[in-house]
């Protein structure tokens, strides 16, 4: 998978700071902001002890019906938080 240069610009270095709170929502889904931080950091090789795809992330994917690989591939394009929020809203089966 090709990683956009923009991903590296958007990624937080989780070796020195924590991802966003699990309570912070994105695209109407709690925990999605934290998961996005971990995904970007993993793609950029800066995830430290944080793992994208952990059991909490799996809960998100199971609840929304979103495919983990499709999410990762979209994030790898360099999508902004707003882009990812809209993508989650479009692809989630968990319509509120």
C-alpha positions as CSV (number, residue, x, y, z in Angstrom):
1,X,0.0,0.0,0.0
2,X,1.4,3.4,-1.0
3,X,1.4,5.9,1.8
4,X,0.7,9.6,1.0
5,X,3.2,12.2,2.1
6,X,0.2,13.9,3.7
7,X,-0.2,11.0,6.1
8,X,3.2,11.7,7.6
9,X,2.3,15.4,8.0
10,X,-1.0,14.6,9.7
11,X,0.3,11.7,11.9
12,X,1.0,12.3,15.5
13,X,4.1,10.7,16.9
14,X,2.6,8.3,19.4
15,X,6.0,7.4,20.7
16,X,6.0,10.7,22.6
17,X,2.3,11.6,23.0
18,X,-1.0,9.9,23.4
19,X,-3.7,9.6,20.7
20,X,-7.0,11.5,21.3
21,X,-9.4,10.3,23.9
22,X,-11.5,7.2,23.2
23,X,-14.5,9.4,24.1
24,X,-13.9,11.8,21.2
25,X,-16.1,11.0,18.2
26,X,-15.5,11.4,14.5
27,X,-18.1,10.9,11.9
28,X,-20.6,10.4,14.7
29,X,-18.7,7.4,16.1
30,X,-17.1,7.4,19.6
31,X,-13.5,6.3,19.5
32,X,-13.0,7.0,15.8
33,X,-10.7,9.9,16.4
34,X,-8.4,7.8,18.6
35,X,-8.5,5.0,16.0
36,X,-7.6,7.5,13.2
37,X,-4.6,8.8,15.2
38,X,-3.4,5.2,15.7
39,X,-3.9,4.3,12.0
40,X,-2.0,7.4,10.8
41,X,0.8,6.8,13.3
42,X,1.0,3.1,12.3
43,X,1.2,4.0,8.6
44,X,3.9,6.6,9.3
45,X,5.9,4.2,11.6
46,X,5.3,6.3,14.7
47,X,2.8,4.3,16.6
48,X,5.0,3.3,19.5
49,X,3.1,1.0,21.9
50,X,-0.3,1.9,20.3
51,X,-1.7,-0.7,17.9
52,X,-4.2,0.0,15.2
53,X,-6.6,-2.8,15.0
54,X,-6.7,-3.6,18.7
55,X,-9.9,-5.0,20.3
56,X,-11.4,-1.5,20.8
57,X,-10.9,-0.8,17.1
58,X,-12.4,-4.2,16.2
59,X,-15.5,-3.2,18.2
60,X,-15.8,-0.1,16.1
61,X,-15.4,-2.1,12.8
62,X,-17.9,-4.7,14.0
63,X,-20.5,-2.1,15.1
64,X,-20.2,0.0,11.9
65,X,-19.7,-2.7,9.4
66,X,-16.7,-0.8,8.1
67,X,-13.8,-3.0,6.7
68,X,-10.5,-2.3,8.6
69,X,-8.5,-2.6,5.4
70,X,-10.7,-0.2,3.5
71,X,-10.4,2.3,6.4
72,X,-6.6,2.0,6.4
73,X,-6.4,2.4,2.6
74,X,-8.6,5.5,2.8
75,X,-6.5,7.0,5.6
76,X,-3.3,6.2,3.6
77,X,-4.5,8.6,0.9
78,X,-3.8,11.5,3.3
79,X,-7.4,12.2,4.1
80,X,-8.0,14.9,6.7
81,X,-10.1,14.5,9.8
82,X,-13.1,16.0,8.0
83,X,-12.6,13.7,5.0
84,X,-12.4,10.6,7.3
85,X,-15.5,11.8,9.3
86,X,-17.5,12.1,6.0
87,X,-16.2,8.7,4.8
88,X,-17.2,7.0,8.1
89,X,-20.7,8.6,7.9
90,X,-21.0,7.3,4.3
91,X,-19.7,3.8,5.0
92,X,-21.1,3.0,8.4
93,X,-24.1,0.7,8.7
94,X,-24.7,2.1,12.1
95,X,-26.9,4.9,11.0
96,X,-28.2,7.0,13.8
